Amino acid sequence: NIFDSITHSMTTIATGGFSNYNESIGYFENPKIEILSIIFILAGSIPFIAYLKFISGNKKILFSDIQIKGLFKVCFIAILIMFFYLYINSENNFLTNLRISTFNVVSILSGTGYVTSSFDLWGQFSLVFFLILMFIGGCAGSTACGIKIFRIQILWLFIKNQIKKIIYPRGIFPITYNNEKINDKFISSIVSFIFLYFSIFFIISILLSLAGLDFITAISGAATSISNVGPGLGEIIGPNGSFKDLSSISKWILSAGMLLG
């Protein structure tokens, strides 16, 4: 209906993920709604400056920008991994596995947090896999959350560069990103950001454990709060769970985590 359409359109393009149904997008059980949601979640995960450049005449920006290409590569690889895992370990047919793996991977990777099924019941691998996706996030300059694709790309370039320097001590290997040279000060800021990000994550995890939460709930709660994703993992705050049964101190800790995120 109109109300549901407006509500979900706002939280789709904003990658907010809030639904007026406990079952989230899974309430509708409609592949068309899921496909539309995927399209506009990805649209919200792309840097908005790219749209301005596209309108200004740079028609190749959506295919040439390294960060955007990185987002789609990560999505594609993650969907393939989850699809094959479900194909081997579940009784669903080919299209159903492809549908639920695509939607849930895109939703969690972007930080939207919509769900169509309780992925925390798919086995231990899915718990670790979706926990990793929570940290990645979408592109910088978008509505997506997490560490952001470009920081992970630059960190990877930095690690490769350091390995080259070990092998070739006298070599000079400048780091470039999107055809621009990256200076050491900028790389230091990236490394510092990621270090601080994970430091806060571990602190929140420890505090939630001290508040009485089990291991899975504590680490997923910390990850989902600092990454601003939405659902956690486990029986309490999992995809079909809720944060309402947590203690007051846990809610205060998670609130602080969301603000820091």
N, C-alpha and C positions, 0 to 999 in steps of 0.2 A: 504493500500500500504506500501512499504518498509519504506518510510519517516515517515509516521504516526506510524508504528510499532516501529521504533527506538526511536522516540520522546516519545511515551507513555511508552515504556519499561523502559527508563531512569527515568522518573518521577513517575513510579509505584514503582520500587524497592527502590528508594530514598525517597518515600512517599512525593514527592514534589508537585504532583498534577497539574502541569502546562500542559495545553493542547493547541494545535494550533487551537482549535475550541472554539468559544464562548459557545457552548452547552456542552463543556467538553466531557466526555465519552458518554453522552446522545446523541451526534451527530450520533453515529454509530447505535444506537438502535439494538444492537446485544448482546443477553444473553451470548454467548460464550466469547466475549471480556470482559464482566463484570465479569464473573466467573474467568477468568484468572487474571484479575486485582485484584480481592479479594484475590486470592491465594498469589500473589506476594506482595501485600500491607501487608498482615499478615506476610509474610516471612521477609519483611523489618522492621516490628515492633517487631521482636524477637531479643534479644541480639546476636550480632555477635559472642561473646565469646562462646555462646551455640553451634554454628556450629563447632567451633574449637574443643570443647570438644567432640562433636559427631563424628568428623573425627578421633579424637585421641582414640576413643574406648568406650566412654561413650554413648552408644546407647539409654539410658533411659533419657538423659538430657532434651529432649523436652517434656517429660511427667512427670518428677519429679521436675523440677525447679518451685518454688512457684510463681515467677513472671510471667513465661510463662503461667502456669495454671490460674493465676489471669487474664491475658489478655483475654484468651479464655472464661473464666467465665463471665467477664464483657461484652464481645462481644455477647455471647449467650443470656444473660439476656436482654441486650439493644435491640437486634434484636427481641426477643419475645415481649417486651413491645411495640415497634414501630409497629410490625406486627399486634398485636391485636388491637392497636389503629386505624391503617389504615383499618383493616378488618371490624371494627365497623363503621368507619366514611367515608369510600370511597366506590365507586361503582366498583372498580377493582376486578378481580377474585383472588382466593387463591394464585396461583403461581405468579401473577404480584405483589401482596402485599408483598409476601415473597422476591421476587427478589429486589424490590426497597428499602425495609426496610433493607435487608442485605447489599446491596451495599453502601447505604448512611450512615448507621451506622458505618460500617468498615472504610469507607473513612474519615468521620469526626472524629471518635475516634482516629485514627492513625495520624490525622493531614494532611492527603494527600490532601483533599479538592476537589477531583473529585466529580462531581454530575451527576445524570441521570435525575433528575426532580427537580422542584422548591419546596423543602420541606418547605420553609417558608410560603407556601400557604396551608399547611395541617392543619392549626389551631394554636391556642395559645399554646397548649400543646407541639407541635413539636418545637416551638421556644425555650421554656424553656429547653426541653429535649436535643436538639442539642447544646444549649449553655453550658450545663453541660458536654456533651461529649467533647467539645472543650478543656476543662480544663484538662481532664484525661490523654489523650495521650497514647502512647504505652509503651514498656519496655525501661528501661535504657540500654544504650549500643547499641541501635538500631538507625535507621534514623528517628524514630517517634519523635513527639514533645510533648508539654504539661508538666504537673507536673510529669508524669511517674507513672506507676502502682506500683512500689516498694515503692515509697514515700507514696502513699495513703494506701498501705497495712500496712506499719510500723506505720503511723499515727493512723490507726484503732486499731492496737495492743496496741499502747500507750494509747488510750482512754479507751479500755477495761481494761487495766492494772490499770488505775487510778480509774475506777469504782470499781474494785476488792479491791483496797486499802481503798476506802471509806467504803465498806461493811465489810472488814476484816482489820482493822487498823494495826494489828500486823503481818499480813501475808507478806511473801516475795515472789514476783512474777517476776522472771527474764523474760525478753522478748527475744525470740529466733526467728530467721528468716532464713529459709533454713538450719536449724539445727545448726546455729551459734548464740551465745549470742550477743545481741545488747547492747552496753554501753550507759549511759546517755548522753555522749557528742555527740554521733552520732544521737541520737533521738532529741537532742536540735538543731542540724544542720538541720534536716528534718523539724521540726516545724518552725524554723527561715526562711527556704527557702520558705515554703508554705505561711507564713505570708507576706514575702516580695513580693512574686508572686502576691497575691491578693491586696496588697497595691498599687503596680504598676498598676494593672488592674483598680482599682478605680480611681487612679490619671489620667490615660489616658482617662477613661470614662468621668470624670469631664471636662478635657481639650477639648475633642471632643464636649461635650455639649455646652461649652462656645464658641466653634468655629461655633456653629449654627446647629449641627446635632440633629435629633430627638432621643428620648430615645433608641429605638430598634437599630438604626444605630450606636449610640454612644457606647452602651455596647457590642454589637456584634463586632463592629470594634475594640474595645479595646481587647476583648477576642481573636479574630482571629489574631490580630497582635502580642500580647505577646505569644500566643500559636503557632504562625507560621502555621496556618491552611490554610488560603486562602479565601474562601468565607465567608461573614458575613450573617446577616439576614436583612430582610426588602426589600423594593422596590429598594433601591439605590444600596446597596452592597450585595444583596442576591445572591443565587446560579446562577441565570441568569442575575445578574446585573454586575456592574463594578465600580471600584474606580475612574474612569477617570473624573466623574462629581463632585467629592468632591473639596472643596476649597484648595488652596495651603497650608494654615496653617494646615488643617486636614491631608493632605498628609505628611507634615513634622512630625506631632505628631505620625502618624501611622508608619512612617519610623523609628522613635526613638523607638517605641514600639517593632517593629520587631527585631531591633538590641539588645534591652534589653532581648527579648525572646530568 
